[in-house]
Amino acid sequence: MPIIVNLDVMMAKRKISLNELSDRVDITISNLSILKTGKAKAISFSTMEAICKALDCQPGDILEYSEEVH
């Protein structure tokens, strides 16, 4: 998939754990993990908004498009 999820990078920059982000965003750890590993097929705008608010970042800080195969 040409969409790369950099959620783990932003979490590391903000020094926030998966558990803490899960609590702040009110999303299960398992769903965040699926997103973090790039296995999610979709993400809602409300979820992206909540993550961006919790991490004080922009959607482009989390999602990246690349035609290269990773």
BELGIVEN-V86975 format. One record per backbone hydrogen bond with DSSP energy under -0.5 kcal/mol. CO is the residue of the C=O (numbers start at 1). NH is the residue of the N-H. If there is no record, write none. Layout:
co=CO nh=NH
co=CO nh=NH
This chain:
co=2 nh=4
co=2 nh=66
co=4 nh=6
co=4 nh=64
co=6 nh=10
co=7 nh=11
co=8 nh=12
co=9 nh=13
co=10 nh=14
co=11 nh=15
co=11 nh=16
co=12 nh=15
co=17 nh=21
co=18 nh=22
co=19 nh=23
co=20 nh=24
co=21 nh=25
co=22 nh=26
co=22 nh=27
co=28 nh=32
co=29 nh=33
co=30 nh=34
co=31 nh=35
co=32 nh=36
co=33 nh=37
co=34 nh=39
co=34 nh=40
co=35 nh=38
co=44 nh=48
co=45 nh=49
co=46 nh=50
co=47 nh=51
co=48 nh=52
co=49 nh=53
co=50 nh=54
co=51 nh=55
co=52 nh=56
co=52 nh=57
co=58 nh=61
co=58 nh=62
co=59 nh=62
co=59 nh=63
co=62 nh=6
co=64 nh=4
